[in-house]
Amino acid sequence: MSIVDDLIENLVERNAIMLKGNLAITLVEGGVRVTGQVFSTIRDQKKNKDILNVGIPIDAQLGVADVVIPLPKIQ
């Protein structure tokens, strides 16, 4: 096997990722706001044990610029 095959086997085929959590999407003036908490667990399926547990807080705001639609001249 090549190094790439070993890397893919160890990272992708052997591990499982579980995501849990909640997100709230709110409309605000000029865009949207996303808040919440996501919990992630990476589990080694071959050894049957958790490798990493992470709690990630989310607080993001996305602004959307004004949309301008040009109209043709009517004569």
FILOZA-87304 format. One record per residue (C-alpha): residue number from 1; residue in one letter; x, y, z. Coordinates in nm, 3 decimals, decimal comma, always signed. Layout:
<nodes>
{n = NUM	res = A	east = X	north = Y	up = Z}
...
</nodes>
This chain:
<nodes>
{n = 1	res = M	east = +0,000	north = +0,000	up = +0,000}
{n = 2	res = S	east = +0,110	north = +0,354	up = -0,061}
{n = 3	res = I	east = +0,138	north = +0,632	up = +0,196}
{n = 4	res = V	east = -0,174	north = +0,797	up = +0,052}
{n = 5	res = D	east = -0,376	north = +0,478	up = +0,092}
{n = 6	res = D	east = -0,263	north = +0,444	up = +0,455}
{n = 7	res = L	east = -0,351	north = +0,808	up = +0,525}
{n = 8	res = I	east = -0,700	north = +0,773	up = +0,375}
{n = 9	res = E	east = -0,761	north = +0,451	up = +0,566}
{n = 10	res = N	east = -0,654	north = +0,604	up = +0,897}
{n = 11	res = L	east = -0,836	north = +0,934	up = +0,859}
{n = 12	res = V	east = -1,149	north = +0,855	up = +0,662}
{n = 13	res = E	east = -1,235	north = +0,486	up = +0,665}
{n = 14	res = R	east = -1,140	north = +0,421	up = +1,026}
{n = 15	res = N	east = -1,293	north = +0,727	up = +1,197}
{n = 16	res = A	east = -1,650	north = +0,843	up = +1,236}
{n = 17	res = I	east = -1,765	north = +1,198	up = +1,312}
{n = 18	res = M	east = -2,083	north = +1,265	up = +1,510}
{n = 19	res = L	east = -2,234	north = +1,613	up = +1,521}
{n = 20	res = K	east = -2,502	north = +1,723	up = +1,768}
{n = 21	res = G	east = -2,629	north = +2,064	up = +1,861}
{n = 22	res = N	east = -2,868	north = +2,339	up = +1,775}
{n = 23	res = L	east = -2,862	north = +2,648	up = +1,559}
{n = 24	res = A	east = -3,089	north = +2,951	up = +1,558}
{n = 25	res = I	east = -3,118	north = +3,154	up = +1,239}
{n = 26	res = T	east = -3,257	north = +3,503	up = +1,286}
{n = 27	res = L	east = -3,333	north = +3,769	up = +1,029}
{n = 28	res = V	east = -3,173	north = +4,102	up = +1,124}
{n = 29	res = E	east = -3,157	north = +4,435	up = +0,946}
{n = 30	res = G	east = -2,926	north = +4,390	up = +0,651}
{n = 31	res = G	east = -2,879	north = +4,012	up = +0,674}
{n = 32	res = V	east = -2,906	north = +3,704	up = +0,898}
{n = 33	res = R	east = -2,756	north = +3,600	up = +1,231}
{n = 34	res = V	east = -2,668	north = +3,240	up = +1,324}
{n = 35	res = T	east = -2,618	north = +3,144	up = +1,689}
{n = 36	res = G	east = -2,598	north = +2,814	up = +1,873}
{n = 37	res = Q	east = -2,375	north = +2,533	up = +1,995}
{n = 38	res = V	east = -2,237	north = +2,230	up = +1,809}
{n = 39	res = F	east = -2,083	north = +1,926	up = +1,979}
{n = 40	res = S	east = -1,851	north = +1,709	up = +1,769}
{n = 41	res = T	east = -1,703	north = +1,368	up = +1,850}
{n = 42	res = I	east = -1,442	north = +1,187	up = +1,642}
{n = 43	res = R	east = -1,443	north = +0,814	up = +1,713}
{n = 44	res = D	east = -1,183	north = +0,557	up = +1,611}
{n = 45	res = Q	east = -1,397	north = +0,265	up = +1,498}
{n = 46	res = K	east = -1,111	north = +0,015	up = +1,493}
{n = 47	res = K	east = -1,011	north = +0,078	up = +1,858}
{n = 48	res = N	east = -1,372	north = +0,161	up = +1,954}
{n = 49	res = K	east = -1,284	north = +0,475	up = +2,151}
{n = 50	res = D	east = -1,335	north = +0,850	up = +2,121}
{n = 51	res = I	east = -1,036	north = +1,048	up = +1,996}
{n = 52	res = L	east = -1,170	north = +1,402	up = +2,028}
{n = 53	res = N	east = -1,472	north = +1,570	up = +2,192}
{n = 54	res = V	east = -1,529	north = +1,937	up = +2,112}
{n = 55	res = G	east = -1,799	north = +2,189	up = +2,199}
{n = 56	res = I	east = -1,807	north = +2,475	up = +1,947}
{n = 57	res = P	east = -2,005	north = +2,794	up = +2,015}
{n = 58	res = I	east = -2,140	north = +2,961	up = +1,702}
{n = 59	res = D	east = -2,216	north = +3,332	up = +1,674}
{n = 60	res = A	east = -2,206	north = +3,465	up = +1,318}
{n = 61	res = Q	east = -2,372	north = +3,746	up = +1,130}
{n = 62	res = L	east = -2,394	north = +3,764	up = +0,752}
{n = 63	res = G	east = -2,466	north = +4,097	up = +0,588}
{n = 64	res = V	east = -2,635	north = +4,115	up = +0,251}
{n = 65	res = A	east = -2,585	north = +4,424	up = +0,038}
{n = 66	res = D	east = -2,874	north = +4,602	up = -0,131}
{n = 67	res = V	east = -2,989	north = +4,437	up = -0,450}
{n = 68	res = V	east = -3,019	north = +4,679	up = -0,742}
{n = 69	res = I	east = -3,212	north = +4,571	up = -1,049}
{n = 70	res = P	east = -3,153	north = +4,802	up = -1,345}
{n = 71	res = L	east = -3,461	north = +4,872	up = -1,553}
{n = 72	res = P	east = -3,453	north = +4,959	up = -1,922}
{n = 73	res = K	east = -3,563	north = +5,307	up = -2,033}
{n = 74	res = I	east = -3,923	north = +5,319	up = -2,141}
{n = 75	res = Q	east = -3,988	north = +5,573	up = -2,417}
</nodes>
